[in-house]
């Protein structure tokens, strides 16, 4: 069996108050804040995995991949 990959893009932006916001466009609603870019990225990954698991359990998402992969554009 060949493993398929699902690439999720993490977009990072700095707010005017200094906080970082991370969102994943492929999963609407996955948007989090962090004090640092690394913290925001980690929180986005955690929320994305929870959303994917929930949607799979409820049949709302077809299993697009066996392995999710995250990408943070430079």
N, C-alpha and C positions, 0 to 999 in steps of 0.2 A: 504494500500500500504506500502510495506517495503522499507525503505531507504537503498540505497547502498552507500558504501564509496569508494572513490578513494584515495589511499595513495600516496603522492608525497614526495620523499626523498630529503632533502636539504643537499648538501655536502659543507662543509666549509673548506677552505684552507687559510693559511696566506701566502701572497706574500713576497718576500725578501725586498720589500720597506715598509712593515708594513701594507699595505692594506689587506683587507679580500675579498676573492672571494667566491661567493655562486653560485652553479649550481644545477639544478634539472635534473637528468639523464632521467627521464621519459618524459621530454619535451625538446627535442634537441633545442639548441639555447637560453635556459633560463639560462643565466649566467650574474651575476652582480657583482659590486664592492661596498664595504662599508668601512668606516673608522674603524668600530667596527664589531664584529661578529653579534651583534644584528641588526645593520643597514643593513648589507649585507643580513641577513635572511629576514628582513622586505621587502627589495627591491625585493628579489627573489619571495616572496609570491605575491607581487603586480604584478610583471611581469607575473608570472604563471597564475594568474587569468585573466589577460588581454588576454594572448595567448589562454587560454581555451575558453573564451567568443568569441574571433574572429574565432577560428576554428569551434565552434558550429554553429555560425551564417552563416558560409560559407559551412557547411556540410562536413568539412574536418575531423571531429572527431565525433565518435558516442558518445552519452551521456553515458559514462562509469559509472557514479555515480551521485547521487543526492547531495552528500556532499563531497567536497574535504577536505582531511585531510593532514596536513604536518607533517613530521617526520624528526628530526635532530638527526642522530646517535651520540652517545657519543664518 
